[in-house]
Amino acid sequence: LCVYEQHKDGLKKGDIAQAVALTINTVEIRSGDGNNRYYHRDTVTSMFALRKDRDAKDKNRLLNFANPAQAFIEMQAFGAALHATVLKPSLEAELLPILSPRELLELRCSMEGRRVLDALLYGMATGEVEFDGEKFLRRDVQDDQRQFCSTIAAADLLLQNVRDKPGYFQLLLFTLMEKQRLTRNFSDLLSAFRLAPSRAYAHSDQIQKVLDNSKHGLKIGPRDLVILLFDNVGFKVLGRQAGYDQYTIFNVVIITEAQLKSAGFYRDDDASNRISRKRRHTWRDRIKNVSTDEEKTQLARQVFGINATDYEILSTCVLEDILFAIDYGEELVAGNRSSITKLPRFDRIVNELTRDIMDRLSAVGDSATSSTLAASTQSQASAGIIPRNYLPRDVDDGLEIAGPGLLNSVRDNGLEDDSGAVVGENRYGRNGTKLQVEKIDLSAKSSVDAIMQYSVTFAENQLAEWRRTKHKYPADAEEPIASTIIGLGCDGQPAAQAQRILFDEYEVYRYGNDSAYPEHLFVSPGGFHMVLKLLNVNGEIFEDILREIVGAWRNSTDKVNFFIWPNDPNQRKLEEKWFQLASNHVAVQHLRKTKGDKVTAVEVDDFMLERARQYPLCALFLLENRASKIVKLMINSERMGDQTGCVKHFFSAMRLAMPLFAVTHKTDYMMLCTELLIWYDCASDAERLIYERFIFTRLTANGKSCFHDLFVELSVMDTRQVCGRVSVKGLETKLKHAAATIPTVSGRDSSAQTLRGNAGGTSRHRTCVNLSNDPMYCQFYSAVEKLEAMRIWSDEPPRIKRKGRGDHYDICDGEILSVPGGELDASILESHKIGVDRTQEYGIYYCIDNYGKSTRTQAEVDLSKRDMTVDSIKQSMERAMILGTSVKSRDFQPKWCTIALIKKEIDSHCQDLQVMGKDPTEAPSLQKVSSKHDMISALIKFRKKIFDDHPGVRQDIETRISEKFEKARQTTKKSRVELLKSTLFRLSDSVRSLDRYNAK
């Protein structure tokens, strides 16, 4: 009535469209008791008028304030009343751990997380009366979702005025800002608008977290086991003195006494069933009893050679791939393109068991991922799809998500630290891992030495603590595992450096009392980098044919190089699987044309073998097929087993891969492989179990096993997300802070998640692969088309496309190994066989006759890289011509031209003179020649005189070199038949005879 009387005239004249009165009544008891209580009532009323804005172009501005100045004063008073009645009561007593964007949205949509302030602001912003939390979680209502997100963000900004700490929204932005390289001015701007915490808060937060991390330290019991995993991380230094700041990241993995007990250790009450800690033998004692060449060869084959089991594992992998191509032949036919074809994860299939698992997962799907919301507020469309910051609980498909709400779910999924705070169980929590960063250069020998000494000292301190507290344990209690094994894990370079340090240490101290390292110190080379090295070896050997095949879908040299020489195995394996499937599919389809639809895996393999016997190019493709299966075995050994990987498959793949390392000059990995095999051969049951269960692999955040060096690489990734790649002022402090906070922040690599659900998307845990229905974007169809065009697996001779435009091909039906781009040395077909011989020679010389020798040269055992590409053969021929005929000093200057090669050429000229019946008395005396320059001068002077006196010598040398390379290109069917009888090509007879691979 009051507001009507005040604005009556304006309403009647039409100048005012609406008169508004906003009233807040508050009542509270001030004093008194019983019936004598005194009540206090306070009323705040704000009145203002709205008029029609006839000139407004925006339909949302049809009404405007009649008197804006008066309305401003009135609303300020009304807002002040809301400050005490709505804003302050909306404060939350306690904040949960920092949430991701999606989790913040779910929290505010849940009953536990709703605030009155959110309702007030949302109603003001949208004009809607009803609140539907489930609607905001769906993907198909993005506009409503954005409105609600702006509301909850605005609420946190308003609440910042009545509390001294940032809210969820500010903390969320703060965690995202930590990963970015923001300028100080921009950070201050966000802080000024209260979108993010201030610089002072960020600094104090960093200090507090580092102090908390230092205060708690590492809590390790005397019977725990500590495994030190480490890797280097470099930051680029910009400026005139450019370079790299090198740091080392340590993952300190703590295997608790309880975990060791569950693995079978520390059976204090049952001494008869304890796991043996006695080593089977020591290698040095074993090789002392080997004297004859036959015994040495037998020992080398036994430890380093490829055995029957290895060939059976490889054969099973090959035939399972062929069987998969047979079983899914209809789905793979190019005509079936009406929709996307879903296939099981055939890249994970290496035997019958894995085939059954992949088929089952593809049929029923992986278990859904639970949400942190209660069932009453969870949208079924987005359940189980959004990546969490916390470890999800698996539930059955189709079941509702159980649980009393976000708070309890987070606590159920997390771990409590010493302060009672809940920490999400990410991969650090799963593995009991602490993160440390030190400014040391891992490429330096002294750095590796210091890390090894640190591990030994750590174990000694544990044993000292055990002796001090031994009275608390039973009298016959087992000693700590630290007295049996001291475990370290890293990639290839520091592992090789550590092995050389141990060799040198033994030569000086013989592991005596003065030695810094006990005999049970073990440095494990990681499988991730070994897979990467093997992929690069595969690219070196088969570069020419891979360029032709991969070029079908990668249209530039750089893109093809990205595949052939990867820096990460994922660069290769995502496309390699389609190439291998295409190869088997083409062979199956061509065989079906002659034998009908019913063919077996053995028949397809025999068909491919017969093609390899007839044509050298087909033999090269078959060798690449076998090499790719070795890579596949090593990759999948990481995920096989019960969350621990499969050491058996890894060792088999490693023994199969060593011949490839031996023909590509991978000296460090030859040493690492032989030493790992020696250690495992001598290790006790306890050492083997520790390696298989706790060192070989670690667990990722979702419970999948990964190689221990990949586990450290993930920590490097976490660190780079926070600190970037460039060295800046204060980097060391920032790294210390990152090391202190990363293990306590769950899902550091996935906190910037989408707010929206993905109702139509697939799970993160893929249980199938999609074969695209568009051949233009599918590597499988591109590879099939290329293989069919080359006629690799057909009834006609293979062919290669000529360079240039047009579809012009050259038939490859001769005895020359022709590949796209030129001709290869036929010995490439025997590269694995040559590598087997080299591996045996390497094992005898360095592991039996001269064990402990840290310097290993090509003159002792030949591990030189063979010429396996057209370009390398051309280069070798050019170098041979230079060495044999050149009289120009500058031709001998490159590093490849060594003094030994120059001496060899002088001796060759002397032999040529003797063959011609001439006395080589004018040959230079090499006893007084020491420098390369003098050696070159002597050769040129001697050669010029020979060419002047005997003009035909130069032509004879050139002819001899040309004939040598021409002969090397030739291969005969007889030699290929003998080569293809080897088990590598023929496969294991015991596996080939199985009904599974012979049933139609």
LINBEL-V56834 format. One record per backbone hydrogen bond with DSSP energy under -1.0 kcal/mol. CO is the residue of the C=O (numbers start at 1). NH is the residue of the N-H. E is the energy in kcal/mol with one decimal. If there is no record, write none. Layout:
<<CO	NH	E> <CO	NH	E>>
This chain:
<<1	5	-2.5> <2	6	-2.1> <3	7	-1.5> <7	11	-2.1> <8	12	-2.2> <9	13	-2.3> <10	14	-1.0> <10	15	-1.2> <10	16	-1.8> <18	50	-3.2> <20	48	-2.2> <22	46	-2.8> <24	44	-2.4> <26	42	-2.8> <28	40	-3.2> <31	38	-3.0> <33	36	-2.1> <38	30	-2.6> <40	28	-2.1> <42	26	-2.7> <44	24	-2.5> <46	22	-3.1> <48	20	-3.2> <49	66	-2.6> <50	17	-2.5> <50	18	-2.1> <51	64	-2.8> <53	56	-1.2> <58	61	-2.1> <62	53	-3.1> <64	51	-3.3> <67	71	-2.5> <68	72	-2.2> <69	73	-1.6> <70	74	-2.6> <71	75	-2.7> <72	76	-1.6> <73	77	-1.6> <74	78	-1.9> <75	79	-3.0> <76	80	-2.0> <77	81	-1.4> <78	82	-1.7> <79	83	-1.6> <81	85	-1.5> <82	86	-2.9> <82	87	-2.0> <83	88	-2.1> <88	91	-1.8> <100	104	-2.5> <101	105	-1.9> <102	106	-2.3> <103	107	-2.5> <104	108	-2.0> <105	109	-1.1> <115	119	-1.6> <116	120	-2.4> <117	121	-2.5> <118	122	-2.7> <119	123	-2.6> <120	124	-2.2> <121	125	-2.5> <122	126	-2.4> <123	127	-2.3> <135	138	-1.1> <141	145	-2.1> <142	146	-2.6> <143	147	-2.0> <144	148	-2.2> <145	149	-2.5> <146	150	-2.3> <147	151	-1.5> <148	152	-2.4> <149	153	-2.0> <150	154	-2.3> <151	155	-2.3> <152	156	-1.7> <153	157	-1.8> <154	158	-2.2> <155	159	-2.5> <156	160	-1.0> <158	161	-1.7> <159	162	-1.6> <167	171	-2.6> <168	172	-2.6> <169	173	-2.2> <170	174	-2.2> <171	175	-2.3> <172	176	-1.6> <173	177	-2.8> <174	178	-1.7> <177	180	-1.2> <183	187	-2.2> <184	188	-2.7> <185	189	-2.0> <186	190	-2.2> <187	191	-2.0> <188	192	-2.6> <189	193	-1.7> <190	195	-2.8> <190	196	-1.0> <191	194	-1.5> <198	202	-2.3> <199	203	-2.6> <200	204	-2.7> <201	205	-2.7> <202	206	-2.2> <203	207	-2.4> <204	208	-2.6> <205	209	-2.3> <206	210	-2.3> <207	211	-2.6> <208	212	-2.7> <209	213	-2.3> <210	214	-2.3> <211	215	-2.8> <212	216	-2.2> <213	217	-2.1> <221	224	-1.5> <225	255	-3.5> <227	253	-2.7> <228	489	-2.3> <229	251	-3.5> <231	249	-3.0> <233	247	-2.2> <235	245	-3.0> <236	727	-3.0> <237	243	-1.3> <243	237	-3.0> <245	235	-2.1> <247	233	-2.7> <248	438	-2.2> <249	231	-1.7> <250	436	-2.2> <251	229	-2.3> <251	253	-1.0> <252	434	-2.0> <253	227	-2.7> <255	225	-2.9> <256	260	-2.2> <257	261	-2.2> <258	262	-2.1> <259	263	-1.1> <260	265	-2.6> <261	264	-1.4> <266	268	-1.6> <267	270	-1.2> <270	273	-1.1> <276	686	-2.1> <282	286	-2.0> <283	287	-2.5> <287	290	-1.1> <292	296	-2.1> <293	297	-2.5> <294	298	-2.2> <295	299	-2.4> <296	300	-2.6> <297	301	-2.4> <298	302	-2.1> <299	303	-2.1> <300	304	-2.6> <307	311	-1.8> <308	312	-2.1> <309	313	-2.4> <310	314	-2.3> <311	315	-2.8> <312	316	-2.4> <313	317	-1.8> <314	318	-2.3> <315	319	-2.6> <316	320	-2.3> <317	321	-1.7> <318	322	-1.8> <319	323	-2.7> <320	324	-2.2> <321	325	-1.8> <322	326	-1.9> <323	327	-2.8> <324	328	-2.2> <326	329	-1.4> <328	332	-1.4> <333	336	-1.9> <335	337	-1.8> <341	771	-3.7> <343	769	-3.1> <344	346	-2.5> <345	348	-2.0> <346	349	-1.2> <351	355	-1.9> <352	356	-2.3> <353	357	-2.3> <354	358	-2.6> <355	359	-2.5> <356	360	-2.3> <357	361	-2.6> <358	362	-2.3> <359	363	-1.6> <360	364	-2.5> <361	365	-2.5> <368	395	-1.4> <374	377	-1.1> <382	385	-1.3> <393	370	-1.4> <396	399	-1.6> <405	409	-2.0> <406	410	-2.7> <407	411	-1.9> <408	412	-2.6> <409	413	-2.1> <413	425	-1.0> <415	423	-4.1> <417	420	-1.7> <421	417	-2.3> <423	415	-3.7> <424	426	-1.8> <426	430	-2.7> <427	431	-1.4> <428	433	-2.6> <432	254	-2.3> <434	252	-2.8> <436	250	-3.2> <438	248	-2.9> <438	440	-1.7> <441	444	-1.5> <444	448	-1.5> <445	449	-2.4> <446	450	-2.3> <447	451	-2.1> <448	452	-2.3> <449	453	-2.3> <450	454	-2.2> <451	455	-2.0> <452	456	-2.1> <453	457	-2.7> <454	458	-2.4> <455	459	-2.2> <456	460	-2.4> <457	461	-2.3> <458	462	-1.8> <459	463	-2.3> <460	464	-2.2> <461	465	-2.3> <462	466	-2.2> <463	467	-2.3> <464	468	-1.7> <465	469	-1.8> <469	472	-2.0> <470	473	-1.8> <474	477	-1.7> <480	483	-1.7> <481	484	-2.4> <481	485	-2.2> <486	522	-3.0> <487	228	-1.9> <488	524	-3.2> <489	230	-2.1> <490	526	-2.0> <491	495	-1.5> <492	496	-2.6> <493	497	-2.1> <494	498	-2.6> <495	499	-2.0> <496	500	-2.0> <497	501	-2.0> <498	502	-2.1> <499	503	-2.1> <500	504	-2.5> <501	505	-2.5> <502	506	-2.2> <503	507	-1.9> <504	508	-1.3> <505	509	-3.0> <506	510	-1.8> <509	512	-1.1> <512	515	-1.2> <518	521	-1.4> <520	486	-2.1> <522	488	-2.1> <524	490	-2.0> <527	531	-2.5> <528	532	-2.0> <529	533	-2.4> <530	534	-2.3> <531	535	-2.3> <532	536	-1.9> <533	537	-2.2> <534	538	-2.4> <535	539	-1.9> <536	540	-2.1> <537	541	-2.3> <538	542	-2.2> <542	546	-2.3> <543	547	-2.4> <544	548	-1.3> <545	549	-2.2> <546	550	-3.0> <547	551	-1.5> <549	552	-1.8> <550	553	-1.8> <550	554	-2.1> <556	560	-2.0> <557	561	-2.7> <558	562	-1.9> <560	564	-2.5> <561	565	-2.7> <568	571	-2.2> <569	572	-1.5> <569	573	-2.7> <570	574	-1.0> <572	575	-1.3> <572	576	-2.7> <573	577	-1.2> <575	579	-1.5> <576	580	-2.4> <577	581	-2.2> <578	582	-2.4> <579	583	-2.1> <580	584	-2.0> <581	585	-2.6> <582	586	-2.6> <583	587	-1.8> <584	588	-2.6> <585	589	-2.6> <586	590	-2.1> <587	591	-2.0> <588	592	-2.1> <591	595	-2.5> <592	596	-1.6> <597	599	-1.0> <600	604	-2.0> <601	605	-2.2> <602	606	-2.6> <603	607	-2.2> <604	608	-2.0> <605	609	-2.3> <606	610	-2.5> <607	611	-1.9> <608	612	-1.9> <609	613	-2.0> <610	614	-1.7> <611	615	-2.3> <615	619	-1.7> <616	620	-2.0> <617	621	-1.9> <618	622	-2.2> <619	623	-2.1> <620	624	-2.1> <621	625	-1.9> <622	626	-2.0> <623	627	-2.5> <624	628	-2.4> <625	629	-1.3> <626	630	-1.5> <627	631	-1.7> <628	632	-2.2> <629	633	-2.4> <630	634	-2.0> <631	635	-2.5> <632	636	-2.4> <633	637	-1.3> <635	638	-1.1> <636	640	-1.2> <637	646	-2.9> <641	643	-1.5> <646	650	-1.8> <647	651	-2.9> <648	652	-2.1> <649	653	-2.6> <650	654	-2.3> <651	655	-2.6> <652	656	-2.1> <653	657	-1.6> <654	658	-1.8> <657	661	-1.9> <658	662	-2.2> <661	664	-1.1> <661	666	-2.0> <663	866	-2.0> <665	667	-1.3> <666	670	-1.7> <667	671	-2.0> <668	672	-2.5> <669	673	-2.4> <670	674	-2.1> <671	675	-2.4> <672	676	-2.2> <673	677	-2.2> <674	678	-2.3> <675	679	-2.7> <676	680	-2.3> <677	681	-2.0> <678	682	-1.8> <679	683	-1.8> <682	280	-1.4> <684	688	-2.5> <685	689	-2.2> <686	690	-2.4> <687	691	-2.4> <688	692	-2.7> <689	693	-2.7> <690	694	-2.4> <691	696	-3.1> <696	708	-1.3> <698	706	-2.8> <700	703	-1.7> <704	700	-3.0> <706	698	-2.8> <707	711	-2.0> <708	712	-1.3> <709	713	-1.8> <710	714	-2.0> <711	715	-1.0> <712	716	-2.2> <713	717	-2.2> <714	718	-2.3> <715	719	-2.5> <716	720	-2.5> <717	721	-1.9> <719	723	-3.0> <720	724	-2.4> <725	236	-2.7> <728	731	-1.6> <730	734	-2.1> <731	735	-2.6> <732	736	-2.2> <733	737	-2.3> <734	738	-2.4> <735	739	-2.7> <736	740	-1.6> <737	741	-1.9> <738	742	-2.9> <741	744	-1.1> <742	745	-1.3> <747	750	-2.5> <751	753	-1.8> <758	761	-1.1> <764	766	-1.4> <769	343	-3.1> <771	341	-2.1> <774	777	-1.7> <775	778	-1.1> <778	782	-1.6> <779	783	-2.6> <780	784	-2.5> <781	785	-2.3> <782	786	-2.1> <783	787	-2.7> <784	788	-2.4> <785	789	-1.9> <786	790	-2.0> <787	792	-1.6> <790	799	-2.3> <798	812	-3.1> <800	810	-2.9> <806	808	-1.3> <808	802	-3.3> <810	800	-2.2> <815	971	-2.6> <816	818	-1.6> <817	824	-2.9> <819	822	-2.4> <822	819	-2.8> <825	828	-1.9> <826	829	-1.7> <827	830	-1.1> <828	831	-1.5> <830	834	-3.2> <831	835	-2.3> <832	836	-2.1> <833	837	-1.8> <834	838	-2.3> <835	839	-2.6> <836	840	-2.1> <837	841	-2.3> <838	842	-2.8> <839	843	-2.6> <840	844	-2.2> <841	845	-2.4> <842	846	-2.6> <843	847	-1.3> <844	849	-3.1> <845	850	-1.8> <850	853	-1.6> <857	861	-1.7> <869	873	-2.1> <870	874	-2.2> <871	875	-2.3> <872	876	-2.3> <873	877	-2.3> <874	878	-2.2> <875	879	-2.3> <876	880	-2.4> <877	881	-2.2> <878	882	-2.1> <879	883	-2.8> <880	884	-2.1> <881	885	-2.3> <882	886	-1.6> <889	892	-1.5> <890	893	-1.1> <894	897	-1.2> <896	898	-1.2> <898	902	-1.8> <899	903	-2.6> <900	904	-2.0> <901	905	-1.7> <902	906	-1.9> <903	907	-2.3> <904	908	-1.9> <905	909	-2.1> <906	910	-1.9> <907	911	-2.1> <908	912	-2.1> <909	913	-2.1> <910	914	-2.0> <911	915	-2.2> <912	916	-1.7> <913	918	-3.2> <914	917	-1.2> <919	921	-1.5> <920	923	-1.3> <931	935	-1.8> <932	936	-2.4> <933	937	-2.1> <934	938	-2.2> <935	939	-2.2> <936	940	-2.6> <937	941	-2.3> <938	942	-2.2> <939	943	-3.0> <940	944	-2.6> <941	945	-1.5> <942	946	-1.8> <943	947	-2.8> <944	948	-2.1> <945	949	-2.5> <946	950	-2.8> <950	953	-1.8> <952	956	-2.0> <953	957	-2.4> <954	958	-2.3> <955	959	-2.4> <956	960	-2.4> <957	961	-2.3> <958	962	-2.3> <959	963	-2.6> <960	964	-1.9> <961	965	-2.0> <962	966	-2.3> <963	967	-2.6> <964	968	-1.6> <968	826	-2.7> <969	817	-1.5> <972	976	-2.1> <973	977	-2.5> <974	978	-2.0> <975	979	-2.3> <976	980	-2.8> <979	982	-1.7> <982	986	-3.2> <983	987	-2.0> <988	992	-2.5> <989	993	-1.6> <991	994	-1.5> <994	997	-1.0> <995	998	-1.3> <995	999	-1.5> <997	602	-2.1>>
